[in-house]
Amino acid sequence: MLKRKVETSSFEELIKKNKEEILKDKEELEKIEKRLDEKYLASLK
């Protein structure tokens, strides 16, 4: 069985990239939630 050597720097870059993507997703979800809240409040009037 072959063992692959994982370079530390590329692994760290991958983690950093994933964190950035998660933060972007979180921001998008917050925007959607805000829009939904605004629509809900508008429907109550």
Secondary structure by P-SEA (a helix, b strand, c coil): cbbbbbbaaaaaaaaaaaaaaaaaaaaaaaaaaaaaaaaaaaaac
